[in-house]
Amino acid sequence: MFSLDKLKIRTLNFFHSFFYHLLFWLASLAMYVFITGDESTFINYFKLFTKDDIYGNTVLLASMSSVLFTSFDLLFSDKLMRFSPIRIIVLLRFLFYLLIALLIIFLSANATIKLEELKDFQIYYRLMPELTIEHVRFIVWFYISCILNSFFRGVFRKIGVGNFLHWLTGTLNKPRVEKRIFMFIDMKSSVTIAEKLGHKKFSYLVQDVFSDLAIVENYHGAIYQYLGDGAIISWDLKRGIRNNNCVKAFFAFQKVIQGKNLFYDTIYGIKPEFKAGMHVGEIMVLQVGRFKRDISYNGDTLNTTARIESMCNQYKQSLLISGVLYETLRHPEEFATKELETIKLKGKSRGIQIYQVGLKRKKKRK
């Protein structure tokens, strides 16, 4: 089912990938020239720049590499990787990196070649230069760069771009206070579904629904942790309340899942549903661990959010939010809300007000 949200997340995914690769290869190529002093790899491509324009050629080569690597990321999606033997994927990556390195060497040795000539594959064999020790060094450097490229991309996905500099510099060793919005989201009847599907097929289901959960990025949400068949999503206060992004994200995800009911029913024989609890408050952000480090959020706000989410079954609701978050939202009347009684959550001395939240029904035109 096509939707603007799906188009937006795919577009954002493409541009995020492209700009990441562009910045990485600009830095990597510049470092290669600085360390080796070899500018021969950066001569005139397709006569777009003068031969001495090292900066222009570096940008062009980085852009070409970024397009190729972004296309590679899109081609080898998570779903394809899931069903492909790991040895085949490793071999394909090895060949892909080798072909790009050889292509760069080929273009560097043939500055006067015309673009239309590259359509003839015989020209590659005829004009490919004999590999020297400098070429071998370039290929080794290129492979190391590719490995670092994958490593940093994995780090960005793990902790987020916003936390990367803090992680790199170690500034999170000293905990700091932030005010954030959290959403605990969980699959309804997950124990029953897991028993029905078996652990292997249920794991595939979890992968698919969490892939759809990427829709929260359209609403400036960041997935903090995956917890079995659930997840914790976080917003900084300003972005979370802007246009009620934090609440809209849940209903956007719900809409995506409902739009794929036929897919889930056909593949898994079920139509997954989700419930969520939301709260806002101060937490501590810090880096934990010695041998395995991670970014951690600590504080009563997380505990309260988890308790609110656990009340969804009792009230038979898909989304419950705290009274504190309700009062923080700019336009809560945008949704169908109902104030519930003040409840005393397990483990807390004071009660907390909660609201059930739903989408307003559109009035039918007469």
C-alpha positions in Angstrom: 0.0 0.0 0.0 1.5 3.3 -1.1 1.6 6.2 1.3 3.4 9.5 1.6 5.0 8.3 4.8 6.5 5.3 3.0 7.8 7.5 0.2 9.3 10.0 2.7 11.1 7.3 4.7 12.6 5.7 1.6 13.6 9.2 0.3 15.2 10.0 3.6 16.9 6.7 3.7 18.4 7.3 0.3 19.7 10.8 1.1 21.0 9.8 4.5 22.9 7.0 2.9 24.2 9.2 0.1 25.4 12.0 2.3 27.0 9.7 4.8 29.0 8.0 2.0 29.8 11.4 0.4 31.3 12.8 3.6 33.2 9.6 4.3 34.8 9.3 0.9 35.7 13.0 0.8 37.5 12.6 4.1 39.0 9.2 3.1 40.3 10.4 -0.3 41.7 13.6 1.1 43.6 11.5 3.7 45.0 9.3 1.0 46.4 12.2 -0.9 47.8 13.8 2.3 49.5 10.6 3.5 50.9 9.3 0.2 51.3 12.6 -1.7 50.0 10.7 -4.8 47.7 12.8 -6.8 47.8 10.6 -9.9 44.6 8.9 -8.9 42.8 12.3 -9.1 43.4 13.4 -12.6 40.8 14.7 -15.0 37.6 12.6 -15.3 35.6 12.9 -18.5 37.2 16.4 -19.0 34.9 18.0 -16.4 37.8 19.6 -14.6 41.3 20.8 -15.5 44.1 18.4 -14.8 45.4 20.3 -11.9 42.0 20.7 -10.1 42.7 18.2 -7.4 39.8 19.5 -5.3 37.2 19.2 -8.1 38.4 15.7 -9.0 38.3 14.6 -5.4 34.7 15.8 -5.0 33.8 14.1 -8.3 35.4 10.8 -7.4 33.8 10.9 -3.9 30.4 11.6 -5.5 30.8 8.7 -7.9 31.8 6.4 -5.1 28.8 7.6 -3.0 26.3 6.8 -5.7 27.8 3.3 -6.1 27.8 2.5 -2.4 24.3 4.0 -1.9 23.0 1.8 -4.7 24.8 -1.2 -3.1 23.1 -0.4 0.2 19.7 -0.3 -1.5 20.3 -3.5 -3.5 21.4 -5.5 -0.5 18.4 -4.7 1.7 17.9 -6.2 5.2 15.3 -8.6 3.8 17.6 -9.8 1.0 20.4 -10.3 3.5 18.2 -12.3 5.7 17.5 -15.0 3.1 21.0 -15.0 1.5 23.9 -17.2 2.5 26.5 -15.1 4.4 29.4 -16.5 2.3 27.7 -15.3 -0.9 27.2 -11.8 0.5 30.9 -11.7 1.6 32.0 -12.8 -1.8 29.8 -10.2 -3.6 31.1 -7.5 -1.3 34.7 -8.5 -2.0 34.1 -8.4 -5.8 32.1 -5.2 -5.6 35.0 -3.4 -3.8 37.6 -4.8 -6.1 35.6 -3.7 -9.2 35.3 -0.1 -7.9 39.0 0.0 -7.1 40.0 -1.2 -10.5 37.5 1.2 -12.2 39.2 4.1 -10.3 42.6 2.9 -11.5 41.3 2.6 -15.0 39.8 6.1 -15.1 43.0 7.5 -13.6 45.1 6.0 -16.4 42.8 7.2 -19.2 42.1 10.8 -18.6 41.2 11.5 -22.2 38.7 8.7 -22.6 35.3 9.7 -23.8 32.2 8.7 -21.8 30.5 7.0 -24.8 33.6 4.7 -25.2 32.9 3.1 -21.9 29.9 1.3 -23.4 32.3 -1.0 -25.2 33.6 -3.5 -22.6 36.5 -4.5 -24.7 38.1 -1.2 -24.0 38.6 -2.0 -20.4 40.8 -5.0 -21.2 42.7 -3.0 -23.8 43.4 0.2 -21.8 43.7 -1.3 -18.3 47.2 -0.3 -17.1 49.6 -2.9 -15.7 49.2 -3.0 -11.9 52.2 -1.6 -10.1 53.1 -1.5 -6.4 51.3 1.9 -6.2 48.1 0.4 -7.5 48.3 -2.4 -5.0 48.8 0.1 -2.2 45.7 2.0 -3.4 43.6 -1.2 -3.5 44.7 -2.1 0.0 43.9 1.4 1.2 40.5 1.2 -0.6 39.6 -2.1 1.1 40.6 -0.7 4.5 38.4 2.4 3.8 35.5 0.1 2.8 35.8 -1.8 6.1 35.9 1.5 8.1 32.9 2.7 6.0 30.9 -0.3 7.2 32.1 0.1 10.8 31.2 3.8 11.1 27.8 3.2 9.4 27.1 0.5 12.0 28.1 2.8 14.8 25.7 5.5 13.5 22.9 3.0 13.3 23.6 1.7 16.8 23.9 5.0 18.7 22.6 7.6 16.3 24.5 10.5 14.7 23.6 12.9 17.5 25.4 10.7 20.1 28.4 9.8 17.8 30.6 12.7 18.8 29.8 12.2 22.5 30.7 8.5 22.1 33.9 9.2 20.2 35.2 11.8 22.6 34.0 10.0 25.7 32.1 13.1 27.0 29.2 10.9 28.1 31.4 9.3 30.8 30.1 12.2 32.9 26.3 11.8 33.1 24.2 14.8 32.0 20.5 15.7 32.4 18.1 15.9 29.5 14.4 16.3 29.2 13.0 13.8 26.7 9.8 12.1 25.6 9.7 8.3 25.6 7.4 5.7 24.1 7.4 2.1 25.0 5.7 0.1 22.2 4.9 -3.6 22.4 3.1 -6.2 20.3 -0.2 -7.3 21.5 -0.7 -11.0 22.4 3.0 -11.7 21.5 3.2 -14.8 23.7 0.3 -16.4 21.9 1.6 -15.4 18.5 5.1 -16.7 19.3 3.6 -20.0 20.4 1.6 -20.3 17.2 4.4 -19.4 14.8 7.4 -20.9 16.5 10.5 -19.1 17.5 12.1 -18.9 14.0 9.1 -17.6 12.1 8.2 -15.3 15.0 11.7 -13.8 14.7 11.1 -13.1 11.1 7.9 -11.4 12.0 9.7 -9.2 14.6 12.2 -8.2 11.9 9.5 -7.2 9.5 7.5 -5.1 12.0 10.6 -3.4 13.3 11.5 -2.6 9.7 8.2 -0.8 9.4 8.9 1.0 12.7 11.4 3.1 10.9 8.4 5.3 10.0 9.0 7.1 13.4 12.0 8.8 11.8 9.6 10.8 9.7 8.5 12.3 13.0 12.0 12.9 14.4 11.9 9.9 16.7 15.0 7.8 17.4 14.8 4.1 18.3 16.7 3.8 21.6 16.4 0.1 22.2 14.7 -3.1 20.9 13.2 -5.2 23.7 12.2 -8.6 22.3 9.0 -7.9 20.5 8.9 -4.3 21.7 10.9 -1.1 21.4 11.7 2.2 23.2 11.5 5.3 21.1 12.8 8.7 22.2 12.4 12.3 21.2 14.1 15.4 22.4 11.4 17.6 23.9 11.4 20.4 21.2 11.1 18.0 18.3 8.7 15.7 20.0 6.0 18.2 20.8 6.4 20.1 17.5 3.3 19.3 15.5 2.6 16.6 18.1 5.2 14.4 16.4 5.6 12.0 19.3 1.9 11.0 19.2 1.5 11.1 15.4 4.4 8.7 15.1 2.5 5.9 16.8 -0.6 6.3 14.6 1.6 6.5 11.5 3.2 3.2 12.5 -0.2 1.7 13.2 -1.4 2.9 9.7 1.6 1.2 8.0 1.0 -2.1 9.8 -2.7 -2.0 9.0 -1.9 -1.2 5.3 0.2 -4.4 5.2 -2.4 -6.6 6.9 -2.7 -8.7 3.7 1.1 -9.3 3.7 1.3 -10.3 7.3 -1.9 -12.4 7.0 -0.5 -14.2 4.0 3.0 -14.8 5.3 2.4 -15.3 9.0 -1.4 -15.9 9.3 -1.8 -13.0 11.8 -2.5 -9.3 11.7 -0.1 -7.8 14.3 -1.4 -5.0 16.6 0.6 -2.8 19.0 0.1 -0.9 22.2 2.2 1.9 23.6 2.7 4.1 26.6 4.2 7.6 26.5 5.6 10.0 29.1 8.0 13.0 29.3 10.5 13.9 32.0 14.1 14.3 33.0 16.6 11.5 32.5 20.3 11.0 32.8 22.3 10.3 29.7 25.6 8.5 30.1 28.0 6.0 28.6 28.2 2.6 30.4 30.4 -0.4 30.1 34.1 -1.0 29.8 34.6 -3.8 27.2 31.2 -3.3 25.6 30.1 0.4 25.7 26.6 1.7 25.1 24.6 4.9 25.5 22.2 4.6 28.4 19.2 6.6 29.5 18.4 6.2 33.2 15.7 7.7 35.5 12.2 7.4 36.8 10.8 8.7 33.5 11.6 5.4 31.8 10.1 3.4 34.6 6.9 5.4 34.6 6.6 5.0 30.8 7.0 1.3 31.1 4.3 1.2 33.8 1.9 3.3 31.6 2.4 0.9 28.7 1.6 -2.1 30.9 -1.8 -0.5 31.7 -3.0 -0.7 28.0 -4.4 -4.2 28.4 -6.3 -3.2 31.6 -8.0 -0.3 29.8 -8.2 -2.1 26.4 -6.5 0.8 24.7 -3.7 1.0 22.1 -2.2 4.2 23.3 -2.0 5.7 26.8 -0.1 8.9 27.7 0.7 10.6 31.0 -1.1 13.7 32.1 2.3 15.5 32.1 2.8 14.7 28.4 -0.8 15.7 27.7 -0.3 19.1 29.2 3.0 19.5 27.3 1.4 18.8 23.9 0.7 22.0 21.8 -2.7 20.9 20.5 -4.0 17.8 22.3 -7.5 18.5 20.9 -6.1 17.3 17.6 -6.7 13.7 18.9 -9.7 12.0 20.6 -8.6 11.9 24.2 -10.2 10.9 27.4 -9.0 11.5 30.9 -8.8 8.4 33.0 -8.6 8.3 36.8 -5.4 8.9 38.6 -3.7 5.6 39.1 -1.1 4.4 41.4 1.5 2.7 39.4 3.3 -0.3 40.9 6.4 0.7 42.8 5.5 4.4 43.0 4.3 6.3 46.0 2.4 9.0 44.2 -0.4 8.5 41.6 -0.2 9.7 38.0 -2.9 10.8 35.7 -3.2 9.0 32.3 -5.1 9.7 29.2 -6.3 7.4 26.4 -5.6 8.7 23.0 -7.1 7.9 19.6 -7.6 9.4 16.2 -10.7 11.5 15.7 -13.2 10.0 13.3 -13.7 12.0 10.2 -17.2 13.3 9.8 -19.0 11.7 6.8 -20.1 14.1 4.1 -23.8 14.2 3.6 
